[in-house]
Protein backbone atom coordinates (compact mmCIF):
# COMPACT_ATOMS: atom_id res chain seq x y z
CA UNK A 1 0.00 0.00 0.00
CA UNK A 2 0.96 3.68 -0.15
CA UNK A 3 -0.10 6.86 1.62
CA UNK A 4 0.15 8.85 -1.58
CA UNK A 5 -2.86 11.09 -2.21
CA UNK A 6 -3.72 12.42 -5.67
CA UNK A 7 -6.02 15.26 -6.65
CA UNK A 8 -7.49 15.19 -10.18
CA UNK A 9 -8.73 18.53 -11.56
CA UNK A 10 -10.63 19.17 -14.79
CA UNK A 11 -10.59 22.60 -16.39
CA UNK A 12 -13.53 23.20 -18.75
CA UNK A 13 -12.66 26.02 -21.14
CA UNK A 14 -14.05 28.02 -24.06
CA UNK A 15 -11.81 29.22 -26.88
CA UNK A 16 -11.98 33.00 -27.39
CA UNK A 17 -9.59 33.03 -30.39
CA UNK A 18 -8.41 30.30 -32.79
CA UNK A 19 -6.25 27.74 -30.96
CA UNK A 20 -3.81 25.31 -32.55
CA UNK A 21 -4.04 22.64 -29.87
CA UNK A 22 -1.61 20.39 -31.69
CA UNK A 23 -3.01 16.87 -31.19
CA UNK A 24 -0.45 14.92 -29.17
CA UNK A 25 1.58 18.13 -28.74
CA UNK A 26 -1.29 19.65 -26.72
CA UNK A 27 0.13 18.61 -23.35
CA UNK A 28 3.50 20.11 -24.23
CA UNK A 29 1.85 23.34 -25.43
CA UNK A 30 -0.21 23.61 -22.24
CA UNK A 31 2.77 22.89 -20.01
CA UNK A 32 4.99 25.46 -21.75
CA UNK A 33 2.37 28.18 -21.37
CA UNK A 34 1.81 27.22 -17.73
CA UNK A 35 5.54 27.29 -16.99
CA UNK A 36 5.97 30.69 -18.65
CA UNK A 37 3.20 32.26 -16.59
CA UNK A 38 4.25 30.71 -13.29
CA UNK A 39 7.90 31.67 -13.66
CA UNK A 40 7.08 35.21 -14.74
CA UNK A 41 4.56 35.85 -11.97
CA UNK A 42 6.13 33.88 -9.10
CA UNK A 43 9.89 33.37 -9.51
CA UNK A 44 12.24 36.24 -8.50
CA UNK A 45 14.91 34.70 -10.75
CA UNK A 46 12.79 34.53 -13.90
CA UNK A 47 15.70 35.37 -16.21
CA UNK A 48 18.14 32.97 -14.57
CA UNK A 49 19.97 30.60 -16.90
CA UNK A 50 20.25 26.96 -15.98
CA UNK A 51 18.58 25.01 -13.19
CA UNK A 52 17.81 26.68 -9.86
CA UNK A 53 19.74 25.77 -6.76
CA UNK A 54 17.99 23.43 -4.28
CA UNK A 55 17.97 26.30 -1.78
CA UNK A 56 16.11 28.57 -4.18
CA UNK A 57 13.69 25.83 -5.29
CA UNK A 58 12.80 25.12 -1.66
CA UNK A 59 11.26 28.61 -1.29
CA UNK A 60 10.07 29.28 -4.87
CA UNK A 61 6.78 27.57 -5.84
CA UNK A 62 7.43 27.92 -9.57
CA UNK A 63 10.86 26.28 -9.45
CA UNK A 64 9.79 23.62 -6.97
CA UNK A 65 6.93 22.63 -9.27
CA UNK A 66 8.43 23.07 -12.71
CA UNK A 67 12.16 22.41 -12.77
CA UNK A 68 13.78 19.01 -13.22
CA UNK A 69 17.13 17.62 -12.06
CA UNK A 70 17.12 19.11 -8.58
CA UNK A 71 17.53 15.53 -7.41
CA UNK A 72 18.95 13.67 -10.43
CA UNK A 73 17.42 10.32 -11.25
CA UNK A 74 14.19 10.89 -9.36
CA UNK A 75 10.68 12.11 -10.05
CA UNK A 76 10.58 15.71 -8.81
CA UNK A 77 7.41 17.07 -10.33
CA UNK A 78 4.41 17.35 -8.03
CA UNK A 79 1.94 17.46 -10.91
CA UNK A 80 1.10 15.95 -14.29
CA UNK A 81 -1.00 17.19 -17.20
CA UNK A 82 -3.83 15.42 -19.00
CA UNK A 83 -4.37 16.95 -22.47
CA UNK A 84 -7.75 16.91 -24.21
CA UNK A 85 -8.94 13.34 -24.83
CA UNK A 86 -9.31 12.39 -27.62
CA UNK A 87 -6.55 14.49 -29.16
CA UNK A 88 -7.74 17.85 -30.51
CA UNK A 89 -6.08 19.93 -33.20
CA UNK A 90 -7.57 23.24 -34.40
CA UNK A 91 -10.22 25.04 -32.35
CA UNK A 92 -12.32 28.03 -33.32
CA UNK A 93 -13.72 30.79 -31.08
CA UNK A 94 -16.62 29.36 -29.09
CA UNK A 95 -15.36 25.77 -29.18
CA UNK A 96 -15.22 24.07 -25.79
CA UNK A 97 -12.41 21.85 -24.58
CA UNK A 98 -11.15 20.34 -21.34
CA UNK A 99 -7.77 19.44 -19.95
CA UNK A 100 -6.75 17.92 -16.64
CA UNK A 101 -4.18 18.43 -13.93
CA UNK A 102 -3.16 15.96 -11.23
CA UNK A 103 -1.49 17.17 -8.03
CA UNK A 104 0.50 14.67 -5.96
CA UNK A 105 0.73 14.81 -2.18
CA UNK A 106 2.42 18.07 -1.14
CA UNK A 107 1.70 19.58 -4.54
CA UNK A 108 -1.89 20.05 -3.37
CA UNK A 109 -0.84 23.13 -1.37
CA UNK A 110 0.05 24.92 -4.61
CA UNK A 111 -3.45 24.65 -6.09
CA UNK A 112 -4.02 28.46 -5.94
CA UNK A 113 -0.88 29.07 -8.03
CA UNK A 114 -2.12 26.69 -10.72
CA UNK A 115 -5.61 28.21 -10.83
CA UNK A 116 -4.24 31.75 -11.16
CA UNK A 117 -1.64 30.70 -13.73
CA UNK A 118 -4.12 28.78 -15.89
CA UNK A 119 -6.52 31.73 -15.85
CA UNK A 120 -3.69 34.06 -16.89
CA UNK A 121 -2.38 31.74 -19.59
CA UNK A 122 -5.85 31.67 -21.12
CA UNK A 123 -6.33 35.42 -21.11
CA UNK A 124 -2.78 36.68 -21.61
CA UNK A 125 -0.14 34.07 -22.47
CA UNK A 126 -2.09 31.88 -24.87
CA UNK A 127 -1.22 28.33 -25.88
CA UNK A 128 0.16 26.74 -29.01
CA UNK A 129 1.57 28.20 -32.24
CA UNK A 130 0.32 31.70 -33.02
CA UNK A 131 -0.04 32.80 -29.40
CA UNK A 132 2.41 35.69 -29.96
CA UNK A 133 0.08 36.96 -32.70
CA UNK A 134 -2.90 36.94 -30.33
CA UNK A 135 -4.22 33.43 -30.89
CA UNK A 136 -4.43 30.58 -28.38
CA UNK A 137 -6.66 32.42 -25.90
CA UNK A 138 -9.45 30.89 -23.83
CA UNK A 139 -11.57 31.40 -20.73
CA UNK A 140 -11.93 28.92 -17.87
CA UNK A 141 -15.62 28.15 -17.38
CA UNK A 142 -15.60 25.45 -14.70
CA UNK A 143 -13.10 23.64 -12.49
CA UNK A 144 -13.99 20.19 -11.12
CA UNK A 145 -12.26 17.81 -8.72
CA UNK A 146 -12.76 14.14 -9.65
CA UNK A 147 -12.31 10.72 -8.03
CA UNK A 148 -12.84 8.32 -10.96
CA UNK A 149 -12.63 5.20 -8.78
CA UNK A 150 -15.53 6.30 -6.59
CA UNK A 151 -17.40 8.13 -9.37
CA UNK A 152 -17.40 11.34 -7.34
CA UNK A 153 -17.04 14.93 -8.51
CA UNK A 154 -16.91 18.31 -6.78
CA UNK A 155 -17.43 21.70 -8.41
CA UNK A 156 -14.59 24.02 -7.35
CA UNK A 157 -15.35 27.01 -9.56
CA UNK A 158 -17.97 28.17 -12.04
CA UNK A 159 -18.04 31.21 -14.29
CA UNK A 160 -20.23 32.96 -11.67
CA UNK A 161 -17.80 32.37 -8.78
CA UNK A 162 -14.99 34.57 -7.52
CA UNK A 163 -13.42 32.05 -5.14
CA UNK A 164 -12.18 28.49 -5.74
CA UNK A 165 -13.40 25.88 -3.28
CA UNK A 166 -10.87 23.59 -1.60
CA UNK A 167 -11.07 20.05 -3.04
CA UNK A 168 -12.20 17.38 -0.62
CA UNK A 169 -12.20 14.56 -3.20
CA UNK A 170 -8.95 12.67 -3.72
CA UNK A 171 -7.68 9.34 -5.07
CA UNK A 172 -5.83 7.20 -2.52
CA UNK A 173 -5.02 3.60 -1.68
CA UNK A 174 -8.38 3.08 0.03
CA UNK A 175 -10.15 3.91 -3.23
CA UNK A 176 -7.86 1.49 -5.08
CA UNK A 177 -8.63 -1.27 -2.55
CA UNK A 178 -12.37 -0.66 -2.89
CA UNK A 179 -12.34 -1.48 -6.63
CA UNK A 180 -9.52 -4.02 -6.77
CA UNK A 181 -11.71 -7.08 -6.07
CA UNK A 182 -14.29 -5.90 -8.61
CA UNK A 183 -11.56 -5.65 -11.22
CA UNK A 184 -10.21 -9.11 -10.37
CA UNK A 185 -13.64 -10.74 -10.43
CA UNK A 186 -14.36 -9.60 -13.98
CA UNK A 187 -11.12 -10.63 -15.66
CA UNK A 188 -11.76 -13.17 -18.42
CA UNK A 189 -9.21 -15.90 -19.17
CA UNK A 190 -6.71 -14.02 -17.00
CA UNK A 191 -6.45 -11.39 -19.73
CA UNK A 192 -6.17 -7.65 -19.15
CA UNK A 193 -6.63 -4.98 -21.83
CA UNK A 194 -4.79 -1.68 -21.47
CA UNK A 195 -5.59 1.39 -23.56
CA UNK A 196 -2.79 3.92 -24.09
CA UNK A 197 -4.58 7.22 -24.67
CA UNK A 198 -1.61 9.57 -25.03
CA UNK A 199 1.89 8.65 -26.20
CA UNK A 200 3.48 6.14 -23.82
CA UNK A 201 7.25 6.53 -23.92
CA UNK A 202 8.98 3.61 -22.23
CA UNK A 203 12.75 3.49 -21.99
CA UNK A 204 15.17 0.94 -20.62
CA UNK A 205 18.85 1.94 -20.56
CA UNK A 206 17.91 5.00 -22.68
CA UNK A 207 16.46 2.77 -25.38
CA UNK A 208 12.82 3.47 -26.34
CA UNK A 209 10.39 0.58 -26.64
CA UNK A 210 8.08 0.90 -29.63
CA UNK A 211 5.94 -2.05 -28.52
CA UNK A 212 3.99 -2.26 -25.23
CA UNK A 213 6.35 -4.61 -23.38
CA UNK A 214 4.56 -5.32 -20.09
CA UNK A 215 7.64 -5.82 -17.95
CA UNK A 216 9.07 -2.41 -18.86
CA UNK A 217 5.63 -0.77 -18.61
CA UNK A 218 5.03 -2.20 -15.12
CA UNK A 219 8.54 -1.40 -13.87
CA UNK A 220 8.25 2.22 -14.96
CA UNK A 221 4.78 2.50 -13.39
CA UNK A 222 5.86 0.98 -10.08
CA UNK A 223 8.99 3.12 -9.96
CA UNK A 224 6.96 6.28 -10.56
CA UNK A 225 4.47 5.41 -7.82
CA UNK A 226 7.29 4.66 -5.39
CA UNK A 227 9.18 7.89 -6.13
CA UNK A 228 6.02 9.99 -5.84
CA UNK A 229 5.23 8.27 -2.54
CA UNK A 230 8.75 8.87 -1.26
CA UNK A 231 8.91 12.52 -2.20
CA UNK A 232 5.34 13.66 -1.68
CA UNK A 233 4.02 11.29 1.01
CA UNK A 234 7.17 10.98 3.17
CA UNK A 235 7.41 7.22 2.67
CA UNK A 236 10.48 5.03 2.83
CA UNK A 237 11.72 3.25 -0.26
CA UNK A 238 9.95 0.00 -0.99
CA UNK A 239 11.61 -3.14 0.34
CA UNK A 240 14.02 -4.50 -2.29
CA UNK A 241 12.66 -8.03 -1.89
CA UNK A 242 9.14 -6.82 -2.71
CA UNK A 243 10.39 -4.90 -5.73
CA UNK A 244 12.23 -8.00 -6.99
CA UNK A 245 9.15 -10.16 -6.43
CA UNK A 246 6.85 -7.81 -8.36
CA UNK A 247 9.40 -7.48 -11.17
CA UNK A 248 9.63 -11.26 -11.46
CA UNK A 249 5.84 -11.55 -11.71
CA UNK A 250 5.78 -8.78 -14.33
CA UNK A 251 8.44 -10.61 -16.35
CA UNK A 252 6.06 -13.58 -16.63
CA UNK A 253 3.19 -11.57 -18.14
CA UNK A 254 2.67 -12.31 -21.82
CA UNK A 255 1.59 -9.93 -24.56
CA UNK A 256 -1.38 -11.58 -26.31
CA UNK A 257 -2.29 -8.85 -28.79
CA UNK A 258 -1.21 -5.30 -29.59
CA UNK A 259 -2.96 -2.71 -31.74
CA UNK A 260 -0.66 0.25 -31.23
CA UNK A 261 0.73 3.10 -33.30
CA UNK A 262 4.06 4.84 -32.82
CA UNK A 263 4.07 8.67 -32.87
CA UNK A 264 7.37 10.38 -33.67
CA UNK A 265 7.24 13.62 -31.69
CA UNK A 266 9.96 16.12 -30.78
CA UNK A 267 10.02 19.38 -28.88
CA UNK A 268 12.60 22.11 -28.34
CA UNK A 269 13.97 22.25 -24.80
CA UNK A 270 15.22 25.71 -23.80
CA UNK A 271 16.69 24.25 -20.62
CA UNK A 272 18.67 21.55 -22.45
CA UNK A 273 19.32 23.68 -25.53
CA UNK A 274 18.31 20.92 -27.94
CA UNK A 275 15.37 18.90 -29.18
CA UNK A 276 14.01 16.25 -26.84
CA UNK A 277 11.71 13.33 -27.73
CA UNK A 278 8.03 13.11 -26.81
CA UNK A 279 7.59 10.06 -29.03
CA UNK A 280 5.54 7.11 -27.84
CA UNK A 281 2.81 4.65 -28.76
CA UNK A 282 -0.96 4.82 -28.41
CA UNK A 283 -3.57 2.10 -28.88
CA UNK A 284 -4.44 -1.07 -26.98
CA UNK A 285 -2.61 -4.13 -25.72
CA UNK A 286 -3.90 -7.38 -24.22
CA UNK A 287 -1.84 -9.17 -21.57
CA UNK A 288 -2.23 -12.58 -19.89
CA UNK A 289 -1.03 -13.48 -16.40
CA UNK A 290 -1.79 -15.78 -13.46
CA UNK A 291 -0.61 -13.12 -11.02
CA UNK A 292 -2.98 -10.19 -11.44
CA UNK A 293 -3.85 -10.29 -7.72
CA UNK A 294 -0.37 -8.93 -6.98
CA UNK A 295 0.08 -6.71 -10.03
CA UNK A 296 -3.34 -5.20 -10.62
CA UNK A 297 -3.53 -2.78 -7.64
CA UNK A 298 -0.43 -0.94 -8.85
CA UNK A 299 -1.87 -0.66 -12.35
CA UNK A 300 -5.15 0.69 -10.97
CA UNK A 301 -3.24 3.39 -9.09
CA UNK A 302 -0.89 3.87 -12.05
CA UNK A 303 -3.83 5.13 -14.11
CA UNK A 304 -3.91 8.13 -11.76
CA UNK A 305 -0.15 8.79 -11.78
CA UNK A 306 0.38 8.17 -15.53
CA UNK A 307 3.52 6.34 -16.58
CA UNK A 308 6.66 6.56 -18.67
CA UNK A 309 8.46 9.70 -19.80
CA UNK A 310 7.12 13.28 -20.04
CA UNK A 311 3.95 12.90 -17.99
CA UNK A 312 4.17 16.61 -17.11
CA UNK A 313 3.70 17.21 -20.83
CA UNK A 314 0.65 14.95 -21.09
CA UNK A 315 2.26 11.64 -22.00
CA UNK A 316 1.59 8.28 -20.38
CA UNK A 317 -2.20 8.45 -19.88
CA UNK A 318 -3.55 4.89 -19.85
CA UNK A 319 -6.69 3.03 -18.75
CA UNK A 320 -7.56 -0.56 -17.87
CA UNK A 321 -10.43 -1.72 -20.08
CA UNK A 322 -13.30 -4.03 -19.17
CA UNK A 323 -17.02 -3.86 -19.95
CA UNK A 324 -17.75 -4.20 -16.22
CA UNK A 325 -15.47 -1.33 -15.11
CA UNK A 326 -15.95 2.39 -15.65
CA UNK A 327 -13.32 3.83 -17.97
CA UNK A 328 -10.89 5.66 -15.68
CA UNK A 329 -10.55 8.70 -17.94
CA UNK A 330 -14.11 9.00 -19.25
CA UNK A 331 -14.46 12.17 -17.14
CA UNK A 332 -11.96 13.79 -19.53
CA UNK A 333 -13.91 12.89 -22.65
CA UNK A 334 -16.59 15.14 -24.19
CA UNK A 335 -20.14 14.59 -22.86
CA UNK A 336 -19.22 11.49 -20.83
CA UNK A 337 -19.12 12.82 -17.26
CA UNK A 338 -21.41 10.20 -15.74
CA UNK A 339 -20.55 11.18 -12.17
CA UNK A 340 -22.84 12.66 -9.55
CA UNK A 341 -21.98 16.28 -8.71
C-alpha positions in Angstrom: 0.0 0.0 0.0 1.0 3.7 -0.1 -0.1 6.9 1.6 0.2 8.9 -1.6 -2.9 11.1 -2.2 -3.7 12.4 -5.7 -6.0 15.3 -6.7 -7.5 15.2 -10.2 -8.7 18.5 -11.6 -10.6 19.2 -14.8 -10.6 22.6 -16.4 -13.5 23.2 -18.8 -12.7 26.0 -21.1 -14.1 28.0 -24.1 -11.8 29.2 -26.9 -12.0 33.0 -27.4 -9.6 33.0 -30.4 -8.4 30.3 -32.8 -6.2 27.7 -31.0 -3.8 25.3 -32.6 -4.0 22.6 -29.9 -1.6 20.4 -31.7 -3.0 16.9 -31.2 -0.4 14.9 -29.2 1.6 18.1 -28.7 -1.3 19.6 -26.7 0.1 18.6 -23.3 3.5 20.1 -24.2 1.9 23.3 -25.4 -0.2 23.6 -22.2 2.8 22.9 -20.0 5.0 25.5 -21.8 2.4 28.2 -21.4 1.8 27.2 -17.7 5.5 27.3 -17.0 6.0 30.7 -18.7 3.2 32.3 -16.6 4.2 30.7 -13.3 7.9 31.7 -13.7 7.1 35.2 -14.7 4.6 35.8 -12.0 6.1 33.9 -9.1 9.9 33.4 -9.5 12.2 36.2 -8.5 14.9 34.7 -10.7 12.8 34.5 -13.9 15.7 35.4 -16.2 18.1 33.0 -14.6 20.0 30.6 -16.9 20.2 27.0 -16.0 18.6 25.0 -13.2 17.8 26.7 -9.9 19.7 25.8 -6.8 18.0 23.4 -4.3 18.0 26.3 -1.8 16.1 28.6 -4.2 13.7 25.8 -5.3 12.8 25.1 -1.7 11.3 28.6 -1.3 10.1 29.3 -4.9 6.8 27.6 -5.8 7.4 27.9 -9.6 10.9 26.3 -9.5 9.8 23.6 -7.0 6.9 22.6 -9.3 8.4 23.1 -12.7 12.2 22.4 -12.8 13.8 19.0 -13.2 17.1 17.6 -12.1 17.1 19.1 -8.6 17.5 15.5 -7.4 18.9 13.7 -10.4 17.4 10.3 -11.3 14.2 10.9 -9.4 10.7 12.1 -10.1 10.6 15.7 -8.8 7.4 17.1 -10.3 4.4 17.4 -8.0 1.9 17.5 -10.9 1.1 16.0 -14.3 -1.0 17.2 -17.2 -3.8 15.4 -19.0 -4.4 16.9 -22.5 -7.7 16.9 -24.2 -8.9 13.3 -24.8 -9.3 12.4 -27.6 -6.6 14.5 -29.2 -7.7 17.8 -30.5 -6.1 19.9 -33.2 -7.6 23.2 -34.4 -10.2 25.0 -32.3 -12.3 28.0 -33.3 -13.7 30.8 -31.1 -16.6 29.4 -29.1 -15.4 25.8 -29.2 -15.2 24.1 -25.8 -12.4 21.8 -24.6 -11.2 20.3 -21.3 -7.8 19.4 -19.9 -6.8 17.9 -16.6 -4.2 18.4 -13.9 -3.2 16.0 -11.2 -1.5 17.2 -8.0 0.5 14.7 -6.0 0.7 14.8 -2.2 2.4 18.1 -1.1 1.7 19.6 -4.5 -1.9 20.0 -3.4 -0.8 23.1 -1.4 0.1 24.9 -4.6 -3.5 24.6 -6.1 -4.0 28.5 -5.9 -0.9 29.1 -8.0 -2.1 26.7 -10.7 -5.6 28.2 -10.8 -4.2 31.8 -11.2 -1.6 30.7 -13.7 -4.1 28.8 -15.9 -6.5 31.7 -15.8 -3.7 34.1 -16.9 -2.4 31.7 -19.6 -5.9 31.7 -21.1 -6.3 35.4 -21.1 -2.8 36.7 -21.6 -0.1 34.1 -22.5 -2.1 31.9 -24.9 -1.2 28.3 -25.9 0.2 26.7 -29.0 1.6 28.2 -32.2 0.3 31.7 -33.0 0.0 32.8 -29.4 2.4 35.7 -30.0 0.1 37.0 -32.7 -2.9 36.9 -30.3 -4.2 33.4 -30.9 -4.4 30.6 -28.4 -6.7 32.4 -25.9 -9.5 30.9 -23.8 -11.6 31.4 -20.7 -11.9 28.9 -17.9 -15.6 28.2 -17.4 -15.6 25.5 -14.7 -13.1 23.6 -12.5 -14.0 20.2 -11.1 -12.3 17.8 -8.7 -12.8 14.1 -9.6 -12.3 10.7 -8.0 -12.8 8.3 -11.0 -12.6 5.2 -8.8 -15.5 6.3 -6.6 -17.4 8.1 -9.4 -17.4 11.3 -7.3 -17.0 14.9 -8.5 -16.9 18.3 -6.8 -17.4 21.7 -8.4 -14.6 24.0 -7.3 -15.3 27.0 -9.6 -18.0 28.2 -12.0 -18.0 31.2 -14.3 -20.2 33.0 -11.7 -17.8 32.4 -8.8 -15.0 34.6 -7.5 -13.4 32.0 -5.1 -12.2 28.5 -5.7 -13.4 25.9 -3.3 -10.9 23.6 -1.6 -11.1 20.1 -3.0 -12.2 17.4 -0.6 -12.2 14.6 -3.2 -9.0 12.7 -3.7 -7.7 9.3 -5.1 -5.8 7.2 -2.5 -5.0 3.6 -1.7 -8.4 3.1 0.0 -10.1 3.9 -3.2 -7.9 1.5 -5.1 -8.6 -1.3 -2.5 -12.4 -0.7 -2.9 -12.3 -1.5 -6.6 -9.5 -4.0 -6.8 -11.7 -7.1 -6.1 -14.3 -5.9 -8.6 -11.6 -5.7 -11.2 -10.2 -9.1 -10.4 -13.6 -10.7 -10.4 -14.4 -9.6 -14.0 -11.1 -10.6 -15.7 -11.8 -13.2 -18.4 -9.2 -15.9 -19.2 -6.7 -14.0 -17.0 -6.5 -11.4 -19.7 -6.2 -7.7 -19.1 -6.6 -5.0 -21.8 -4.8 -1.7 -21.5 -5.6 1.4 -23.6 -2.8 3.9 -24.1 -4.6 7.2 -24.7 -1.6 9.6 -25.0 1.9 8.6 -26.2 3.5 6.1 -23.8 7.2 6.5 -23.9 9.0 3.6 -22.2 12.7 3.5 -22.0 15.2 0.9 -20.6 18.9 1.9 -20.6 17.9 5.0 -22.7 16.5 2.8 -25.4 12.8 3.5 -26.3 10.4 0.6 -26.6 8.1 0.9 -29.6 5.9 -2.0 -28.5 4.0 -2.3 -25.2 6.3 -4.6 -23.4 4.6 -5.3 -20.1 7.6 -5.8 -18.0 9.1 -2.4 -18.9 5.6 -0.8 -18.6 5.0 -2.2 -15.1 8.5 -1.4 -13.9 8.2 2.2 -15.0 4.8 2.5 -13.4 5.9 1.0 -10.1 9.0 3.1 -10.0 7.0 6.3 -10.6 4.5 5.4 -7.8 7.3 4.7 -5.4 9.2 7.9 -6.1 6.0 10.0 -5.8 5.2 8.3 -2.5 8.8 8.9 -1.3 8.9 12.5 -2.2 5.3 13.7 -1.7 4.0 11.3 1.0 7.2 11.0 3.2 7.4 7.2 2.7 10.5 5.0 2.8 11.7 3.2 -0.3 9.9 0.0 -1.0 11.6 -3.1 0.3 14.0 -4.5 -2.3 12.7 -8.0 -1.9 9.1 -6.8 -2.7 10.4 -4.9 -5.7 12.2 -8.0 -7.0 9.1 -10.2 -6.4 6.9 -7.8 -8.4 9.4 -7.5 -11.2 9.6 -11.3 -11.5 5.8 -11.6 -11.7 5.8 -8.8 -14.3 8.4 -10.6 -16.3 6.1 -13.6 -16.6 3.2 -11.6 -18.1 2.7 -12.3 -21.8 1.6 -9.9 -24.6 -1.4 -11.6 -26.3 -2.3 -8.8 -28.8 -1.2 -5.3 -29.6 -3.0 -2.7 -31.7 -0.7 0.2 -31.2 0.7 3.1 -33.3 4.1 4.8 -32.8 4.1 8.7 -32.9 7.4 10.4 -33.7 7.2 13.6 -31.7 10.0 16.1 -30.8 10.0 19.4 -28.9 12.6 22.1 -28.3 14.0 22.3 -24.8 15.2 25.7 -23.8 16.7 24.2 -20.6 18.7 21.6 -22.4 19.3 23.7 -25.5 18.3 20.9 -27.9 15.4 18.9 -29.2 14.0 16.2 -26.8 11.7 13.3 -27.7 8.0 13.1 -26.8 7.6 10.1 -29.0 5.5 7.1 -27.8 2.8 4.7 -28.8 -1.0 4.8 -28.4 -3.6 2.1 -28.9 -4.4 -1.1 -27.0 -2.6 -4.1 -25.7 -3.9 -7.4 -24.2 -1.8 -9.2 -21.6 -2.2 -12.6 -19.9 -1.0 -13.5 -16.4 -1.8 -15.8 -13.5 -0.6 -13.1 -11.0 -3.0 -10.2 -11.4 -3.9 -10.3 -7.7 -0.4 -8.9 -7.0 0.1 -6.7 -10.0 -3.3 -5.2 -10.6 -3.5 -2.8 -7.6 -0.4 -0.9 -8.8 -1.9 -0.7 -12.4 -5.2 0.7 -11.0 -3.2 3.4 -9.1 -0.9 3.9 -12.1 -3.8 5.1 -14.1 -3.9 8.1 -11.8 -0.2 8.8 -11.8 0.4 8.2 -15.5 3.5 6.3 -16.6 6.7 6.6 -18.7 8.5 9.7 -19.8 7.1 13.3 -20.0 4.0 12.9 -18.0 4.2 16.6 -17.1 3.7 17.2 -20.8 0.7 14.9 -21.1 2.3 11.6 -22.0 1.6 8.3 -20.4 -2.2 8.5 -19.9 -3.6 4.9 -19.8 -6.7 3.0 -18.7 -7.6 -0.6 -17.9 -10.4 -1.7 -20.1 -13.3 -4.0 -19.2 -17.0 -3.9 -19.9 -17.7 -4.2 -16.2 -15.5 -1.3 -15.1 -16.0 2.4 -15.6 -13.3 3.8 -18.0 -10.9 5.7 -15.7 -10.6 8.7 -17.9 -14.1 9.0 -19.2 -14.5 12.2 -17.1 -12.0 13.8 -19.5 -13.9 12.9 -22.6 -16.6 15.1 -24.2 -20.1 14.6 -22.9 -19.2 11.5 -20.8 -19.1 12.8 -17.3 -21.4 10.2 -15.7 -20.5 11.2 -12.2 -22.8 12.7 -9.6 -22.0 16.3 -8.7 
